[in-house]
C-alpha cells in the first residue's frame, strides 16, 4: 500500500486515505444498520457491505502504517529501488490490463445474466459499465500512445 513519492520517501497519502475513507465508510455502514427498519432488506445488505468494506480499508491502512514503521532504513531503501524498477512498472501495467479485461468481461456477462432474468435496468447498468470501461481503455491507450 505504500507508494514511492517523487523524493524517494514512502508516500503516506494513500495510507491516510485508506484510514479516513475506511473509517467514514465503516461509520456510515453502522449508522445505516442502526437506522434501518427491520423490513428494509436492501438497506440492511448495503449497511453490511459498507461496514465490511470500511473495516477492510481501515485495517489495510493500519497494516500499512505498522509495516512501514517496522522497516529498517536499509529495507526502506531497497523498497525505493524496487519501486523505481522498470520491470516492476511493466509487471504492474500488465496486471492492470488483465484486471481491466476481466472486469469488462464480467460486466458483460453480468449484464446478459440480468437481461435473461428480466432485470432490464440492472442489465443496462452493467452493459453501460462495460462500455465506459472499454471507452476509457481506448481513450487512455490513445493518449499514452501519443505521449510516449
Short mmCIF file of the C-alpha atoms (twelve columns), coordinates in Angstrom:
data_MODEL
# 
_entry.id   MODEL 
# 
loop_
_atom_site.group_PDB 
_atom_site.id 
_atom_site.type_symbol 
_atom_site.label_atom_id 
_atom_site.label_alt_id 
_atom_site.label_comp_id 
_atom_site.label_asym_id 
_atom_site.label_seq_id 
_atom_site.Cartn_x 
_atom_site.Cartn_y 
_atom_site.Cartn_z 
_atom_site.pdbx_PDB_model_num 
ATOM 1   C CA . UNK A 1   0.000   0.000   0.000   1 
ATOM 2   C CA . UNK A 2   2.907   2.349   0.459   1 
ATOM 3   C CA . UNK A 3   3.797   4.249   -2.675  1 
ATOM 4   C CA . UNK A 4   7.056   5.945   -3.535  1 
ATOM 5   C CA . UNK A 5   6.872   9.714   -3.819  1 
ATOM 6   C CA . UNK A 6   8.978   11.790  -6.181  1 
ATOM 7   C CA . UNK A 7   11.528  12.462  -3.429  1 
ATOM 8   C CA . UNK A 8   12.164  8.778   -2.759  1 
ATOM 9   C CA . UNK A 9   10.325  8.615   0.567   1 
ATOM 10  C CA . UNK A 10  7.281   6.499   1.262   1 
ATOM 11  C CA . UNK A 11  4.117   8.384   0.482   1 
ATOM 12  C CA . UNK A 12  1.763   8.330   3.437   1 
ATOM 13  C CA . UNK A 13  -1.093  9.905   1.479   1 
ATOM 14  C CA . UNK A 14  -2.507  6.565   0.376   1 
ATOM 15  C CA . UNK A 15  -2.325  5.223   3.917   1 
ATOM 16  C CA . UNK A 16  -4.086  8.325   5.241   1 
ATOM 17  C CA . UNK A 17  -6.770  7.997   2.551   1 
ATOM 18  C CA . UNK A 18  -7.301  4.332   3.457   1 
ATOM 19  C CA . UNK A 19  -7.673  5.212   7.129   1 
ATOM 20  C CA . UNK A 20  -10.001 8.196   6.619   1 
ATOM 21  C CA . UNK A 21  -12.180 6.680   3.885   1 
ATOM 22  C CA . UNK A 22  -12.269 3.324   5.689   1 
ATOM 23  C CA . UNK A 23  -13.380 4.925   8.960   1 
ATOM 24  C CA . UNK A 24  -16.014 7.039   7.167   1 
ATOM 25  C CA . UNK A 25  -17.453 4.059   5.270   1 
ATOM 26  C CA . UNK A 26  -17.400 1.934   8.428   1 
ATOM 27  C CA . UNK A 27  -19.295 4.587   10.404  1 
ATOM 28  C CA . UNK A 28  -21.780 5.057   7.546   1 
ATOM 29  C CA . UNK A 29  -22.425 1.314   7.444   1 
ATOM 30  C CA . UNK A 30  -23.015 1.174   11.194  1 
ATOM 31  C CA . UNK A 31  -25.315 4.222   11.098  1 
ATOM 32  C CA . UNK A 32  -27.329 2.699   8.237   1 
ATOM 33  C CA . UNK A 33  -27.626 -0.572  10.132  1 
ATOM 34  C CA . UNK A 34  -28.837 1.143   13.301  1 
ATOM 35  C CA . UNK A 35  -31.305 3.326   11.398  1 
ATOM 36  C CA . UNK A 36  -32.659 0.631   9.065   1 
ATOM 37  C CA . UNK A 37  -36.142 -0.770  9.550   1 
ATOM 38  C CA . UNK A 38  -36.498 -4.498  10.084  1 
ATOM 39  C CA . UNK A 39  -38.195 -4.905  6.699   1 
ATOM 40  C CA . UNK A 40  -35.589 -2.860  4.777   1 
ATOM 41  C CA . UNK A 41  -33.570 -5.815  3.489   1 
ATOM 42  C CA . UNK A 42  -31.790 -3.823  0.773   1 
ATOM 43  C CA . UNK A 43  -30.638 -1.207  3.252   1 
ATOM 44  C CA . UNK A 44  -29.551 -3.899  5.674   1 
ATOM 45  C CA . UNK A 45  -27.484 -5.554  2.935   1 
ATOM 46  C CA . UNK A 46  -25.961 -2.220  1.957   1 
ATOM 47  C CA . UNK A 47  -25.046 -1.458  5.558   1 
ATOM 48  C CA . UNK A 48  -23.310 -4.826  5.887   1 
ATOM 49  C CA . UNK A 49  -21.420 -4.245  2.652   1 
ATOM 50  C CA . UNK A 50  -20.315 -0.773  3.740   1 
ATOM 51  C CA . UNK A 51  -19.331 -1.954  7.207   1 
ATOM 52  C CA . UNK A 52  -17.201 -4.769  5.809   1 
ATOM 53  C CA . UNK A 53  -15.608 -2.596  3.141   1 
ATOM 54  C CA . UNK A 54  -14.872 0.200   5.594   1 
ATOM 55  C CA . UNK A 55  -13.349 -2.208  8.084   1 
ATOM 56  C CA . UNK A 56  -11.169 -3.722  5.339   1 
ATOM 57  C CA . UNK A 57  -9.920  -0.306  4.167   1 
ATOM 58  C CA . UNK A 58  -9.259  0.814   7.721   1 
ATOM 59  C CA . UNK A 59  -7.423  -2.418  8.571   1 
ATOM 60  C CA . UNK A 60  -5.329  -2.076  5.390   1 
ATOM 61  C CA . UNK A 61  -4.334  1.436   6.447   1 
ATOM 62  C CA . UNK A 62  -3.365  0.256   9.926   1 
ATOM 63  C CA . UNK A 63  -1.385  -2.632  8.443   1 
ATOM 64  C CA . UNK A 64  0.469   -0.241  6.094   1 
ATOM 65  C CA . UNK A 65  1.356   2.062   8.999   1 
ATOM 66  C CA . UNK A 66  2.633   -0.803  11.155  1 
ATOM 67  C CA . UNK A 67  4.527   -2.346  8.245   1 
ATOM 68  C CA . UNK A 68  6.198   0.973   7.380   1 
ATOM 69  C CA . UNK A 69  7.316   1.517   10.976  1 
ATOM 70  C CA . UNK A 70  8.857   -1.962  11.184  1 
ATOM 71  C CA . UNK A 71  11.073  -1.443  8.123   1 
ATOM 72  C CA . UNK A 72  14.726  -0.745  8.738   1 
ATOM 73  C CA . UNK A 73  16.373  2.106   6.791   1 
ATOM 74  C CA . UNK A 74  18.029  -0.491  4.544   1 
ATOM 75  C CA . UNK A 75  14.682  -2.162  3.824   1 
ATOM 76  C CA . UNK A 76  13.130  1.230   3.036   1 
ATOM 77  C CA . UNK A 77  15.966  1.994   0.626   1 
ATOM 78  C CA . UNK A 78  15.515  -1.417  -1.048  1 
ATOM 79  C CA . UNK A 79  11.770  -0.776  -1.439  1 
ATOM 80  C CA . UNK A 80  12.512  2.608   -3.038  1 
ATOM 81  C CA . UNK A 81  14.843  0.922   -5.530  1 
ATOM 82  C CA . UNK A 82  12.231  -1.741  -6.329  1 
ATOM 83  C CA . UNK A 83  9.509   0.883   -6.799  1 
ATOM 84  C CA . UNK A 84  11.650  2.720   -9.355  1 
ATOM 85  C CA . UNK A 85  12.493  -0.512  -11.233 1 
ATOM 86  C CA . UNK A 86  11.235  -0.567  -14.831 1 
ATOM 87  C CA . UNK A 87  10.431  -4.287  -14.605 1 
ATOM 88  C CA . UNK A 88  8.094   -3.681  -11.650 1 
ATOM 89  C CA . UNK A 89  6.323   -0.922  -13.581 1 
ATOM 90  C CA . UNK A 90  5.848   -3.197  -16.591 1 
ATOM 91  C CA . UNK A 91  4.502   -6.052  -14.462 1 
ATOM 92  C CA . UNK A 92  2.114   -3.662  -12.712 1 
ATOM 93  C CA . UNK A 93  0.862   -2.274  -16.032 1 
ATOM 94  C CA . UNK A 94  0.268   -5.747  -17.451 1 
ATOM 95  C CA . UNK A 95  -1.572  -6.826  -14.286 1 
ATOM 96  C CA . UNK A 96  -3.834  -3.761  -14.523 1 
ATOM 97  C CA . UNK A 97  -4.632  -4.562  -18.164 1 
ATOM 98  C CA . UNK A 98  -5.548  -8.149  -17.286 1 
ATOM 99  C CA . UNK A 99  -7.727  -6.939  -14.395 1 
ATOM 100 C CA . UNK A 100 -9.442  -4.424  -16.694 1 
ATOM 101 C CA . UNK A 101 -10.164 -7.060  -19.337 1 
ATOM 102 C CA . UNK A 102 -11.587 -9.416  -16.715 1 
ATOM 103 C CA . UNK A 103 -13.711 -6.564  -15.312 1 
ATOM 104 C CA . UNK A 104 -15.055 -5.731  -18.762 1 
ATOM 105 C CA . UNK A 105 -15.873 -9.372  -19.482 1 
ATOM 106 C CA . UNK A 106 -17.573 -9.838  -16.095 1 
ATOM 107 C CA . UNK A 107 -19.635 -6.676  -16.600 1 
ATOM 108 C CA . UNK A 108 -20.837 -8.035  -19.946 1 
ATOM 109 C CA . UNK A 109 -21.657 -11.464 -18.507 1 
ATOM 110 C CA . UNK A 110 -23.498 -9.912  -15.545 1 
ATOM 111 C CA . UNK A 111 -25.474 -7.691  -17.925 1 
ATOM 112 C CA . UNK A 112 -26.513 -10.665 -20.040 1 
ATOM 113 C CA . UNK A 113 -27.491 -12.662 -16.958 1 
ATOM 114 C CA . UNK A 114 -29.623 -9.798  -15.628 1 
ATOM 115 C CA . UNK A 115 -31.299 -9.405  -19.033 1 
ATOM 116 C CA . UNK A 116 -32.020 -13.155 -19.019 1 
ATOM 117 C CA . UNK A 117 -33.740 -12.836 -15.622 1 
ATOM 118 C CA . UNK A 118 -35.762 -9.847  -16.840 1 
ATOM 119 C CA . UNK A 119 -33.885 -7.324  -14.681 1 
ATOM 120 C CA . UNK A 120 -33.595 -4.920  -17.597 1 
ATOM 121 C CA . UNK A 121 -32.462 -1.812  -15.711 1 
ATOM 122 C CA . UNK A 122 -29.691 -3.653  -13.861 1 
ATOM 123 C CA . UNK A 123 -28.649 -5.289  -17.138 1 
ATOM 124 C CA . UNK A 124 -28.352 -1.871  -18.770 1 
ATOM 125 C CA . UNK A 125 -26.248 -0.633  -15.851 1 
ATOM 126 C CA . UNK A 126 -23.764 -3.489  -16.290 1 
ATOM 127 C CA . UNK A 127 -23.636 -3.087  -20.076 1 
ATOM 128 C CA . UNK A 128 -23.112 0.674   -19.624 1 
ATOM 129 C CA . UNK A 129 -20.331 -0.076  -17.130 1 
ATOM 130 C CA . UNK A 130 -18.707 -2.363  -19.688 1 
ATOM 131 C CA . UNK A 131 -18.922 0.333   -22.356 1 
ATOM 132 C CA . UNK A 132 -17.468 3.013   -20.054 1 
ATOM 133 C CA . UNK A 133 -14.566 0.716   -19.137 1 
ATOM 134 C CA . UNK A 134 -13.909 -0.119  -22.788 1 
ATOM 135 C CA . UNK A 135 -14.078 3.505   -23.929 1 
ATOM 136 C CA . UNK A 136 -11.815 4.562   -21.052 1 
ATOM 137 C CA . UNK A 137 -9.267  1.941   -22.076 1 
ATOM 138 C CA . UNK A 138 -9.326  3.020   -25.737 1 
ATOM 139 C CA . UNK A 139 -9.019  6.735   -24.890 1 
ATOM 140 C CA . UNK A 140 -6.238  6.130   -22.335 1 
ATOM 141 C CA . UNK A 141 -4.380  3.899   -24.796 1 
ATOM 142 C CA . UNK A 142 -4.536  6.584   -27.463 1 
ATOM 143 C CA . UNK A 143 -3.469  9.285   -25.012 1 
ATOM 144 C CA . UNK A 144 -0.475  7.365   -23.675 1 
ATOM 145 C CA . UNK A 145 0.466   6.104   -27.123 1 
ATOM 146 C CA . UNK A 146 0.860   9.704   -28.311 1 
ATOM 147 C CA . UNK A 147 2.535   10.837  -25.083 1 
ATOM 148 C CA . UNK A 148 5.203   8.128   -25.013 1 
# 
